[in-house]
């Protein structure tokens, strides 16, 4: 819009000057007709193999108040009940302001949930992140606005109520403040969570030559109080930040009834689950960035399994993790070229224990140490022919109690265009995916007398390779052709044992997982009234294992994902907006299993009011018809199992937001700015 105004002024000024001359000559006046310029901001731009998305513009009229909800409206992003995925990528990592993060996913999601959507500047989608980000594979980089001294104290207070099967309450405050060379950022949220889900399972178990039909109807109820804090202080190029989460009053109950009787499986937090991370980062004037962080995690919970009134199992599970991380990055500018190189090192000690008080069963009490170190070199350039790219190669060393590996990880991201109408992007990368700490200890958790969850000390990390070719038309429409291949891919799957009447859930490596697909994103609008975006993803997936326990499988299937998001606004200045979204998913696989089709309808209303519309009330209904419940079926090599989820995904969410800008601080020279600026 601003560029269009300058173009109009450039065209109008000569005529205006000529008119002025004629006025002097003829003493007559002329008045120009009114000029109205209509423009549209580009939604997607590209550079160096990176898609830059104007997400604040996309969600400005939608009933979202936080960054986590807003991410669901990114092209190609899937928000599955708060879990973020990216079509065309095997997995995705979320980072803030391009800074490396070692936060666990659950803690990061909680931070994004408590971060105001007004803090968003833009979002970068990288299918192949440069090595300087110290992240392998695809990345969503959330770029937040940097506070300025003239902005004063800015922030928002939020109150939320969510009614699903049970009610959940939340509230929080986040604020930013800048003075001179200092900036301060504080984010605090408190939520009282109460969840419910239900699963019906039908296991037609082949044992000793006979089929045994085992039914189970399980209801899972979870409760906790979550307290999340983020605080950051920056002085020029030096930044210190803290991220913490404490979950207390933890109670999780599984109530099951079926063929083997009535069971109550209760997990309780013996002490609050604590996560603390403190980091330090410095960027020098000559292109050197150095950082380090320390992470502390502690969880201690007990399990009591009752069959009727009889206690069958009493155990304690404890995990205590200390993790240390440090990195160095250096950049040099040579005209249009940038050379980067650096190193990264992470060490962790996972001191975990599983102790059975009842019955007498083996557990474990040991420390799993892990070291990951890498060095990289990369180049970035923007050439006059319209080609810009970033490329890097990283050497990585991995070591733990069971194995050590050397890996070479290449990365390429390239963009080509001579005008912004047609933009082409090519991405390629690889990454090594590591299993969770707890699984490697090999512990066992019992659901009832039939079902158990087993760890796997022999579980190996797997290599994932991804490639994407994208076409962006008019900085708005995007299509991406992608190939995903994971060697030694691992996933948790159920298995009906041939040695006993037992259902085993265990994560195991398989031969490979391969997906080829095409994703198309098409936004469109009708004046100011309707703003819509359609996303369609067609894929063909295959997962194969020659040795899954004592059987094998080779599962192939076509799949589809479709979503249509619509926002209605009746007048340009209307404080009300209405959003209706529809989603349909079919043809998904997991190991040898297949999921039935899923669909859902979401709707929401956004109302802005108060002075300068500082207040906002959002009403959102998720999964109105309660249809987005997965149904998994496994029928192969004698295995016959079905799991039907009947969780209460339908929910009504009400959020009230108050945005404030309390005062304007004066700088060291005490300059009075009260009469300047465009604000009223």
C-alpha positions as CSV (number, residue, x, y, z in Angstrom):
1,X,0.0,0.0,0.0
2,X,2.8,2.5,0.9
3,X,4.6,1.7,-2.3
4,X,1.5,2.3,-4.3
5,X,1.0,5.7,-2.7
6,X,4.5,6.8,-3.6
7,X,3.9,5.7,-7.2
8,X,0.7,7.7,-7.4
9,X,2.5,10.7,-5.9
10,X,5.3,10.3,-8.5
11,X,2.7,10.4,-11.2
12,X,0.6,13.2,-9.8
13,X,3.5,15.6,-8.8
14,X,4.4,16.7,-12.4
15,X,0.8,17.5,-13.2
16,X,0.5,19.3,-9.9
17,X,3.6,21.5,-10.6
18,X,2.3,22.2,-14.1
19,X,-1.0,23.3,-12.6
20,X,0.8,25.6,-10.2
21,X,2.6,27.2,-13.1
22,X,-0.6,27.7,-15.0
23,X,-2.1,29.3,-11.9
24,X,0.6,31.8,-11.9
25,X,0.2,32.5,-15.5
26,X,-3.6,32.7,-15.8
27,X,-4.6,33.5,-12.2
28,X,-7.1,30.6,-12.4
29,X,-7.2,27.6,-10.1
30,X,-7.7,23.9,-10.9
31,X,-8.6,21.1,-8.6
32,X,-7.4,17.5,-9.1
33,X,-10.0,14.8,-8.8
34,X,-9.7,12.5,-5.8
35,X,-7.3,9.6,-6.3
36,X,-8.1,6.3,-4.5
37,X,-5.4,3.6,-4.5
38,X,-6.3,0.0,-3.6
39,X,-3.5,-2.4,-2.8
40,X,-3.0,-5.9,-1.3
41,X,-0.1,-6.9,0.9
42,X,1.8,-10.0,-0.3
43,X,1.1,-13.0,2.0
44,X,4.2,-15.0,1.0
45,X,7.6,-13.7,0.0
46,X,10.8,-15.8,-0.5
47,X,14.5,-15.5,-0.2
48,X,17.4,-18.0,0.2
49,X,15.0,-21.0,0.2
50,X,12.9,-19.5,3.0
51,X,9.2,-18.6,2.8
52,X,8.3,-15.5,4.7
53,X,4.6,-15.4,5.6
54,X,2.7,-12.3,6.8
55,X,0.8,-14.3,9.4
56,X,-0.5,-11.2,11.3
57,X,-2.3,-10.1,8.2
58,X,-3.8,-13.6,7.7
59,X,-5.2,-13.9,11.2
60,X,-6.1,-10.3,12.0
61,X,-9.8,-11.0,11.8
62,X,-9.8,-14.5,13.1
63,X,-10.7,-15.5,16.7
64,X,-7.1,-16.2,17.8
65,X,-5.4,-14.5,20.7
66,X,-2.0,-16.3,21.0
67,X,0.8,-17.4,18.7
68,X,0.1,-21.1,19.0
69,X,-3.4,-20.8,17.6
70,X,-2.2,-18.4,14.9
71,X,0.3,-21.0,13.6
72,X,-2.6,-23.2,12.5
73,X,-3.4,-20.7,9.8
74,X,0.1,-20.9,8.2
75,X,0.1,-22.3,4.6
76,X,0.6,-26.1,5.0
77,X,0.6,-26.2,8.8
78,X,-1.6,-28.6,10.6
79,X,-2.7,-27.8,14.2
80,X,-3.9,-31.1,15.7
81,X,-5.3,-30.2,19.1
82,X,-2.3,-27.9,19.7
83,X,0.3,-30.2,18.1
84,X,1.9,-28.4,15.2
85,X,2.9,-30.3,12.0
86,X,4.0,-29.2,8.5
87,X,2.8,-30.9,5.4
88,X,5.7,-31.8,3.2
89,X,8.1,-32.3,6.2
90,X,8.7,-35.4,8.3
91,X,8.8,-33.2,11.4
92,X,9.1,-29.5,12.3
93,X,11.0,-27.6,14.9
94,X,9.7,-24.2,16.2
95,X,12.2,-21.5,17.2
96,X,11.9,-17.9,18.3
97,X,13.7,-15.0,16.6
98,X,16.2,-17.4,14.9
99,X,17.7,-18.3,18.3
100,X,18.5,-21.9,19.1
101,X,16.2,-23.5,21.6
102,X,16.4,-26.8,23.6
103,X,13.0,-26.5,25.2
104,X,10.9,-29.6,25.3
105,X,7.9,-29.4,22.9
106,X,5.3,-29.3,25.6
107,X,7.0,-26.4,27.3
108,X,7.5,-24.5,24.0
109,X,3.8,-25.0,23.2
110,X,2.8,-23.6,26.6
111,X,5.0,-20.5,26.0
112,X,3.5,-19.9,22.5
113,X,0.0,-20.3,24.0
114,X,0.7,-17.6,26.5
115,X,2.4,-15.2,23.9
116,X,0.1,-12.5,22.4
117,X,-0.6,-12.7,18.7
118,X,0.0,-9.0,18.6
119,X,3.7,-9.7,19.2
120,X,4.0,-11.4,15.8
121,X,6.0,-9.6,13.1
122,X,6.2,-12.5,10.6
123,X,6.9,-16.2,10.4
124,X,9.6,-17.9,8.3
125,X,9.0,-21.5,7.0
126,X,12.3,-23.3,6.3
127,X,11.9,-26.8,4.8
128,X,15.7,-27.0,5.2
129,X,17.0,-24.8,8.0
130,X,20.6,-23.5,7.6
131,X,23.1,-25.1,10.0
132,X,23.6,-21.8,11.8
133,X,20.2,-22.3,13.5
134,X,21.5,-25.5,15.1
135,X,18.3,-27.3,14.1
136,X,18.0,-30.2,11.7
137,X,15.2,-30.5,9.2
138,X,12.2,-28.2,8.8
139,X,11.8,-25.1,11.0
140,X,9.1,-22.6,11.7
141,X,10.9,-19.4,12.9
142,X,8.6,-17.1,14.8
143,X,9.8,-13.5,14.5
144,X,8.5,-11.3,17.3
145,X,8.4,-7.5,17.3
146,X,11.2,-5.8,19.1
147,X,10.1,-3.2,21.6
148,X,11.3,0.4,21.2
149,X,11.8,3.0,23.9
150,X,9.0,5.2,22.4
151,X,6.6,2.3,22.7
152,X,6.6,2.4,26.5
153,X,5.1,-0.4,28.5
154,X,3.1,-2.7,26.2
155,X,1.3,-5.9,26.8
156,X,-1.9,-7.7,27.4
157,X,-3.8,-9.6,30.1
158,X,-5.8,-12.7,29.2
159,X,-8.6,-14.7,30.8
160,X,-9.7,-17.9,29.3
161,X,-12.4,-20.5,29.8
162,X,-12.7,-23.8,27.9
163,X,-15.6,-26.2,28.2
164,X,-15.1,-29.7,26.8
165,X,-16.1,-32.7,28.9
166,X,-14.6,-30.8,31.8
167,X,-13.9,-27.1,32.3
168,X,-10.4,-25.6,32.0
169,X,-9.4,-22.2,33.2
170,X,-6.4,-20.0,32.3
171,X,-5.1,-16.6,32.7
172,X,-1.9,-14.7,32.0
173,X,0.0,-11.5,31.5
174,X,2.8,-10.7,29.1
175,X,4.5,-7.3,28.7
176,X,7.5,-5.7,27.0
177,X,9.4,-2.5,27.9
178,X,12.4,-0.8,26.4
179,X,14.5,2.1,27.7
180,X,17.7,3.3,26.1
181,X,19.7,0.1,25.1
182,X,17.7,-2.1,27.5
183,X,14.7,-4.3,26.6
184,X,12.6,-6.4,29.0
185,X,10.1,-9.1,28.2
186,X,8.0,-11.0,30.7
187,X,5.4,-13.6,30.0
188,X,3.4,-15.5,32.8
189,X,0.5,-17.8,32.5
190,X,-1.4,-20.0,34.9
191,X,-3.9,-22.7,33.8
192,X,-6.0,-25.2,35.6
193,X,-6.4,-28.2,33.2
194,X,-8.9,-31.0,33.2
195,X,-9.0,-33.3,30.3
196,X,-11.0,-36.4,29.2
197,X,-10.7,-39.0,26.5
198,X,-12.2,-42.4,25.8
199,X,-10.8,-45.4,23.9
200,X,-12.6,-48.5,22.9
201,X,-10.3,-51.4,21.9
202,X,-11.2,-54.7,20.3
203,X,-8.3,-57.2,20.2
204,X,-9.1,-60.5,18.3
205,X,-6.0,-62.2,19.7
206,X,-4.6,-65.4,18.1
207,X,-3.0,-67.5,20.8
208,X,-2.4,-71.3,20.9
209,X,-4.3,-71.7,17.7
210,X,-7.5,-70.0,19.0
211,X,-8.9,-66.5,18.7
212,X,-9.7,-64.7,21.9
213,X,-11.8,-61.5,21.6
214,X,-10.7,-59.1,24.2
215,X,-12.7,-55.9,24.6
216,X,-11.8,-52.9,26.7
217,X,-13.5,-49.5,27.2
218,X,-11.1,-47.0,28.8
219,X,-11.8,-43.5,30.0
220,X,-8.8,-41.3,30.7
221,X,-9.1,-38.3,33.0
222,X,-6.2,-35.9,33.6
223,X,-5.8,-32.9,36.0
224,X,-2.9,-30.5,36.7
225,X,-2.1,-26.9,37.5
226,X,0.5,-25.5,35.1
227,X,2.5,-22.3,35.9
228,X,4.7,-21.0,33.0
229,X,7.2,-18.1,33.1
230,X,9.3,-16.6,30.4
231,X,11.6,-13.6,31.2
232,X,14.3,-12.0,29.1
233,X,16.6,-9.0,29.5
234,X,18.7,-7.6,26.7
235,X,21.4,-5.0,26.7
236,X,22.5,-4.1,23.2
237,X,23.6,-7.5,21.8
238,X,23.7,-9.3,25.1
239,X,20.6,-11.3,26.1
240,X,19.7,-13.4,29.2
241,X,16.5,-15.4,29.2
242,X,14.7,-17.8,31.5
243,X,12.0,-20.3,30.6
244,X,10.3,-22.3,33.3
245,X,7.2,-24.5,33.9
246,X,6.0,-26.1,37.1
247,X,3.1,-28.5,36.9
248,X,1.5,-29.4,40.2
249,X,-1.6,-31.2,41.5
250,X,-1.0,-33.9,38.8
251,X,-3.5,-36.7,38.7
252,X,-4.2,-39.0,35.8
253,X,-6.8,-41.8,36.0
254,X,-7.6,-44.5,33.6
255,X,-10.9,-46.3,34.2
256,X,-11.3,-49.4,32.1
257,X,-13.8,-52.2,31.9
258,X,-13.9,-55.2,29.6
259,X,-13.1,-58.8,29.2
260,X,-10.5,-58.9,32.0
261,X,-12.6,-57.0,34.5
262,X,-12.7,-53.5,36.0
263,X,-9.5,-51.6,36.4
264,X,-8.4,-48.2,37.9
265,X,-5.0,-47.1,36.8
266,X,-3.9,-44.0,38.8
267,X,-0.8,-41.8,38.2
268,X,-0.1,-39.1,40.7
269,X,2.7,-36.5,40.9
270,X,4.7,-37.3,44.1
271,X,6.2,-33.8,43.7
272,X,5.6,-31.0,41.1
273,X,7.1,-31.6,37.7
274,X,9.7,-28.9,37.1
275,X,11.4,-27.6,34.0
276,X,13.9,-24.7,34.2
277,X,16.1,-23.3,31.4
278,X,18.4,-20.3,31.5
279,X,20.3,-19.1,28.5
280,X,22.9,-16.5,27.6
281,X,23.5,-15.2,24.1
282,X,25.9,-12.5,22.7
283,X,26.3,-11.2,19.2
284,X,29.5,-9.2,18.5
285,X,29.9,-6.4,16.0
286,X,32.2,-8.5,13.8
287,X,29.6,-11.3,13.2
288,X,30.4,-13.7,16.1
289,X,27.5,-15.2,18.0
290,X,28.1,-17.2,21.1
291,X,25.6,-18.8,23.5
292,X,25.0,-21.3,26.2
293,X,22.2,-22.7,28.2
294,X,21.4,-25.0,31.1
295,X,18.3,-27.2,31.4
296,X,17.0,-28.9,34.5
297,X,14.0,-31.3,34.4
298,X,12.6,-33.3,37.3
299,X,9.5,-35.6,37.4
300,X,8.5,-38.0,40.1
301,X,5.2,-39.9,39.9
302,X,3.6,-43.0,41.3
303,X,1.4,-45.6,39.7
304,X,-1.3,-47.6,41.4
305,X,-3.2,-50.2,39.4
306,X,-6.3,-51.7,41.0
307,X,-8.5,-54.6,39.8
308,X,-11.7,-53.9,41.6
309,X,-10.5,-53.4,45.3
310,X,-7.4,-55.4,44.9
311,X,-4.1,-53.5,44.3
312,X,-2.2,-55.2,41.6
313,X,0.7,-52.8,41.0
314,X,2.4,-50.0,43.0
315,X,5.4,-48.4,41.4
316,X,7.4,-45.2,41.2
317,X,8.8,-43.5,38.1
318,X,11.4,-40.8,38.4
319,X,13.3,-38.8,35.8
320,X,16.0,-36.2,36.6
321,X,17.8,-34.6,33.6
322,X,20.6,-32.1,33.5
323,X,21.5,-30.8,30.1
324,X,24.3,-28.4,29.1
325,X,24.5,-26.7,25.7
326,X,27.0,-24.3,24.1
327,X,27.5,-23.0,20.5
328,X,29.7,-20.6,18.5
329,X,28.8,-19.1,15.1
330,X,30.8,-16.8,12.9
331,X,29.8,-14.9,9.7
332,X,31.9,-13.0,7.1
333,X,30.4,-10.7,4.4
334,X,32.1,-10.7,1.0
335,X,30.0,-8.5,-1.2
336,X,26.9,-10.6,-2.1
337,X,28.3,-13.7,-0.4
338,X,28.1,-14.6,3.2
339,X,30.4,-17.3,4.7
340,X,29.3,-18.9,8.0
341,X,30.9,-21.6,10.2
342,X,30.5,-22.7,13.7
343,X,30.2,-25.5,16.3
344,X,27.7,-26.9,18.7
345,X,28.0,-29.2,21.8
346,X,25.4,-30.7,24.0
347,X,25.8,-33.0,27.0
348,X,23.0,-34.5,29.0
349,X,22.7,-36.8,32.1
350,X,19.4,-38.6,32.5
351,X,19.2,-40.1,36.0
352,X,16.0,-42.2,35.9
353,X,14.5,-44.9,38.1
354,X,11.6,-47.3,38.0
355,X,10.9,-49.1,41.2
356,X,8.2,-51.7,41.8
357,X,6.9,-52.1,45.4
358,X,4.1,-54.4,44.3
359,X,4.6,-57.0,42.9
360,X,8.3,-57.9,43.0
361,X,9.3,-57.1,39.4
362,X,12.6,-55.8,38.0
363,X,12.9,-52.1,37.4
364,X,15.9,-50.0,36.8
365,X,18.0,-47.2,38.4
366,X,20.7,-45.9,36.1
367,X,22.1,-42.8,34.4
368,X,22.0,-42.4,30.7
369,X,24.6,-40.0,29.4
370,X,24.6,-38.5,26.0
371,X,26.9,-36.2,23.9
372,X,26.1,-34.6,20.6
373,X,28.8,-32.4,18.9
374,X,28.9,-30.9,15.4
375,X,30.8,-28.5,13.3
376,X,29.5,-26.9,10.1
377,X,30.4,-24.6,7.2
378,X,27.9,-22.8,5.0
379,X,27.5,-20.2,2.3
380,X,24.7,-17.8,1.4
381,X,24.4,-15.5,-1.6
382,X,22.0,-13.4,-3.6
383,X,23.0,-13.2,-7.3
384,X,22.0,-10.7,-9.9
385,X,20.4,-13.4,-12.1
386,X,17.6,-13.8,-9.5
387,X,19.1,-16.8,-7.7
388,X,19.5,-16.7,-3.9
389,X,20.5,-19.7,-1.8
390,X,21.9,-21.0,1.4
391,X,23.9,-24.2,1.6
392,X,25.7,-25.9,4.4
393,X,27.3,-29.2,5.4
394,X,27.5,-30.4,9.0
395,X,29.5,-33.1,10.6
396,X,27.8,-34.6,13.7
397,X,29.1,-37.0,16.4
398,X,26.6,-38.8,18.7
399,X,27.5,-40.9,21.8
400,X,25.5,-42.5,24.6
401,X,25.7,-45.6,26.8
402,X,24.8,-47.9,24.0
403,X,26.4,-46.6,20.8
404,X,28.2,-43.8,19.0
405,X,27.8,-42.5,15.4
406,X,29.3,-40.1,12.9
407,X,26.9,-38.4,10.5
408,X,27.3,-36.0,7.6
409,X,24.2,-33.7,7.2
410,X,23.9,-31.6,4.0
411,X,21.4,-28.8,3.6
412,X,20.4,-26.7,0.6
413,X,17.7,-24.0,0.2
414,X,17.4,-22.0,-3.0
415,X,15.1,-19.4,-4.4
416,X,14.9,-18.1,-8.0
417,X,12.8,-15.3,-9.5
418,X,13.2,-12.4,-11.9
419,X,9.9,-10.8,-10.8
420,X,7.7,-11.5,-7.8
421,X,4.9,-13.0,-10.0
422,X,6.6,-16.4,-10.2
423,X,8.9,-17.6,-7.5
424,X,10.6,-21.0,-7.5
425,X,12.1,-22.7,-4.4
426,X,14.2,-25.9,-3.9
427,X,15.0,-27.4,-0.6
428,X,16.9,-30.5,0.5
429,X,18.1,-31.6,3.9
430,X,18.7,-34.6,6.2
431,X,18.6,-35.2,9.9
432,X,19.1,-37.8,12.6
433,X,16.1,-38.3,14.9
434,X,16.8,-39.6,18.4
435,X,14.4,-41.5,20.7
436,X,13.2,-40.2,24.0
437,X,15.4,-40.7,27.1
438,X,12.8,-42.8,28.9
439,X,12.3,-45.3,26.2
440,X,16.0,-46.2,26.2
441,X,15.9,-47.2,29.8
442,X,13.8,-50.2,28.9
443,X,11.2,-49.8,31.7
444,X,7.7,-51.3,31.6
445,X,4.3,-49.6,32.5
446,X,1.2,-51.8,32.9
447,X,-2.3,-50.6,31.7
448,X,-4.1,-53.7,33.0
449,X,-3.5,-57.4,33.0
450,X,-3.6,-57.5,29.2
451,X,-1.9,-54.3,28.0
452,X,1.6,-53.0,28.8
453,X,4.0,-50.4,27.5
454,X,7.6,-51.5,27.0
455,X,10.7,-49.5,26.7
456,X,13.4,-50.5,24.2
457,X,17.2,-50.1,25.0
458,X,17.9,-51.4,21.5
459,X,16.0,-48.6,19.9
460,X,18.2,-46.8,17.3
461,X,18.0,-43.2,16.0
462,X,17.0,-43.0,12.4
463,X,18.0,-40.9,9.4
464,X,15.4,-38.7,7.7
465,X,15.8,-37.2,4.2
466,X,13.5,-34.6,2.8
467,X,13.2,-32.7,-0.5
468,X,10.7,-30.0,-1.6
469,X,10.1,-28.0,-4.8
470,X,7.8,-25.1,-4.4
471,X,6.2,-22.6,-6.8
472,X,4.8,-19.4,-5.4
473,X,2.5,-17.4,-7.7
474,X,1.8,-13.6,-7.2
475,X,3.3,-13.9,-3.6
476,X,0.0,-15.5,-2.6
477,X,-0.6,-18.9,-4.1
478,X,1.8,-21.8,-3.3
479,X,2.3,-25.4,-4.5
480,X,4.9,-27.8,-3.0
481,X,5.9,-31.1,-4.4
482,X,7.8,-33.1,-1.7
483,X,9.5,-36.4,-1.0
484,X,10.1,-37.7,2.6
485,X,12.3,-40.8,3.3
486,X,13.3,-42.1,6.7
487,X,15.7,-45.0,7.0
488,X,15.2,-47.2,10.2
489,X,12.1,-45.2,11.0
490,X,10.6,-45.9,14.4
491,X,7.1,-45.5,15.9
492,X,5.2,-47.0,18.8
493,X,2.8,-49.7,17.7
494,X,0.6,-52.4,19.4
495,X,1.5,-56.1,18.9
496,X,-0.5,-59.2,19.9
497,X,2.1,-61.5,21.5
498,X,2.3,-65.1,20.3
499,X,4.0,-66.2,23.5
500,X,1.3,-65.0,25.9
501,X,-2.2,-63.4,26.0
502,X,-0.7,-59.9,26.1
503,X,-0.9,-56.7,24.1
504,X,2.5,-55.0,23.9
505,X,3.0,-51.3,23.0
506,X,6.6,-50.7,22.0
507,X,8.6,-48.4,19.8
508,X,10.7,-50.3,17.3
509,X,12.7,-49.5,14.2
510,X,11.4,-50.6,10.9
511,X,13.0,-50.8,7.4
512,X,11.8,-47.4,6.1
513,X,9.0,-44.9,5.8
514,X,8.5,-43.1,2.5
515,X,6.0,-40.4,1.5
516,X,5.5,-38.5,-1.8
517,X,3.0,-35.7,-2.0
518,X,1.7,-32.5,-3.5
519,X,0.4,-29.6,-1.4
520,X,-1.5,-26.6,-2.8
521,X,-2.5,-23.5,-0.9
522,X,-5.0,-21.1,-2.5
523,X,-6.2,-17.9,-0.6
524,X,-9.0,-15.8,-2.1
525,X,-11.3,-13.0,-1.0
526,X,-14.4,-11.1,-2.0
527,X,-13.7,-7.4,-1.2
528,X,-13.6,-7.0,2.6
529,X,-16.5,-9.3,3.2
530,X,-15.0,-12.8,2.7
531,X,-11.4,-13.9,3.2
532,X,-10.7,-17.6,2.6
533,X,-7.9,-20.0,2.2
534,X,-8.0,-23.6,0.8
535,X,-5.3,-26.1,1.4
536,X,-5.2,-29.5,-0.3
537,X,-2.5,-32.1,0.3
538,X,-2.4,-35.4,-1.7
539,X,0.2,-38.0,-0.7
540,X,1.2,-41.6,-1.2
541,X,2.8,-43.3,1.9
542,X,4.6,-46.5,2.4
543,X,6.0,-48.1,5.6
544,X,7.8,-51.4,5.6
545,X,9.4,-53.7,8.2
546,X,10.9,-57.1,7.7
547,X,11.3,-57.8,11.4
548,X,8.6,-56.3,13.6
549,X,8.7,-58.7,16.6
550,X,8.3,-62.0,14.7
551,X,6.3,-60.8,11.8
552,X,6.7,-58.4,8.8
553,X,4.5,-55.8,7.0
554,X,4.5,-53.6,4.0
555,X,1.8,-50.9,4.1
556,X,1.0,-48.5,1.2
557,X,-1.8,-46.1,0.8
558,X,-2.9,-42.9,-0.8
559,X,-4.0,-40.1,1.5
560,X,-5.6,-36.7,1.4
561,X,-5.8,-33.6,3.7
562,X,-8.1,-30.7,2.8
563,X,-8.9,-27.6,4.8
564,X,-11.1,-24.5,4.0
565,X,-10.8,-21.5,6.3
566,X,-13.3,-18.6,5.9
567,X,-13.6,-15.3,7.6
568,X,-16.6,-12.9,7.1
569,X,-16.6,-9.2,8.0
570,X,-19.8,-7.3,7.1
571,X,-18.3,-3.8,7.0
572,X,-14.6,-2.6,6.7
573,X,-14.8,-1.0,10.2
574,X,-16.9,-3.7,11.8
575,X,-15.7,-4.7,15.3
576,X,-17.2,-8.2,14.6
577,X,-15.8,-11.0,12.4
578,X,-17.0,-14.6,11.9
579,X,-14.7,-17.5,11.1
580,X,-15.8,-21.0,9.9
581,X,-13.2,-23.7,9.2
582,X,-13.6,-27.2,7.8
583,X,-11.1,-30.0,7.8
584,X,-11.1,-33.5,6.1
585,X,-8.4,-36.2,6.5
586,X,-8.3,-39.6,4.9
587,X,-5.9,-42.4,4.0
588,X,-3.4,-42.1,6.8
589,X,-1.2,-45.0,8.0
590,X,0.9,-45.8,11.0
591,X,3.1,-48.9,10.6
592,X,0.8,-51.7,9.4
593,X,-2.3,-49.8,10.7
594,X,-4.8,-47.7,8.8
595,X,-6.9,-44.8,10.0
596,X,-10.5,-44.2,9.0
597,X,-11.4,-40.8,7.5
598,X,-11.8,-37.8,9.8
599,X,-13.6,-34.5,9.5
600,X,-14.5,-31.5,11.6
601,X,-16.1,-28.1,11.6
602,X,-14.8,-25.2,13.7
603,X,-16.4,-21.8,14.1
604,X,-15.6,-18.6,16.0
605,X,-16.6,-15.0,16.6
606,X,-14.2,-12.1,17.3
607,X,-15.4,-8.9,18.9
608,X,-13.1,-5.9,19.5
609,X,-14.3,-3.0,21.6
610,X,-13.2,-0.3,24.1
611,X,-11.0,2.7,23.6
612,X,-8.8,2.1,20.5
613,X,-10.3,-1.4,20.6
614,X,-8.1,-2.4,23.5
615,X,-10.5,-5.1,24.5
616,X,-11.2,-8.3,22.7
617,X,-13.7,-11.2,23.3
618,X,-13.3,-14.4,21.3
619,X,-15.8,-17.2,21.3
620,X,-14.7,-20.4,19.5
621,X,-16.4,-23.7,19.0
622,X,-14.0,-26.5,18.1
623,X,-15.1,-29.8,16.4
624,X,-18.7,-28.8,16.6
625,X,-20.0,-32.3,15.7
626,X,-17.4,-34.2,17.7
627,X,-16.3,-36.2,14.7
628,X,-12.5,-35.7,14.7
629,X,-11.8,-39.0,16.6
630,X,-9.2,-41.4,15.1
631,X,-10.1,-45.0,14.4
632,X,-7.1,-47.3,14.0
633,X,-7.3,-50.7,12.5
634,X,-4.6,-53.4,12.2
635,X,-5.2,-56.6,10.3
636,X,-2.1,-58.3,9.0
637,X,0.0,-61.5,9.6
638,X,-2.5,-62.9,12.2
639,X,-2.8,-59.5,14.0
640,X,-6.4,-58.3,14.4
641,X,-6.8,-55.1,16.5
642,X,-8.9,-52.0,16.5
643,X,-8.8,-48.8,18.6
644,X,-11.7,-46.4,18.4
645,X,-11.1,-43.0,20.0
646,X,-14.2,-41.3,21.4
647,X,-12.5,-38.4,23.1
648,X,-14.4,-35.2,23.8
649,X,-12.8,-33.1,21.1
650,X,-15.8,-30.8,20.9
651,X,-15.2,-27.7,23.1
652,X,-16.3,-24.2,23.6
653,X,-13.6,-21.6,24.3
654,X,-14.2,-18.1,25.6
655,X,-11.2,-15.7,25.8
656,X,-11.1,-12.1,27.0
657,X,-8.1,-10.0,26.2
658,X,-7.2,-6.5,27.5
659,X,-4.3,-4.8,25.8
660,X,-2.5,-2.0,27.5
661,X,0.1,0.7,26.9
662,X,0.4,2.4,30.2
663,X,3.0,5.1,29.8
664,X,5.7,6.6,27.5
665,X,9.1,6.7,29.2
666,X,11.3,9.7,28.7
667,X,14.8,9.1,27.4
668,X,18.0,10.5,28.9
669,X,17.6,13.9,27.1
670,X,14.0,14.3,28.4
671,X,12.5,15.0,25.0
672,X,8.8,15.7,25.1
673,X,7.1,13.7,22.4
674,X,3.5,14.2,23.5
675,X,2.7,16.3,20.4
676,X,4.3,14.1,17.8
677,X,3.3,10.8,16.1
678,X,0.3,9.6,14.1
679,X,-1.7,8.1,17.0
680,X,-4.7,9.9,18.4
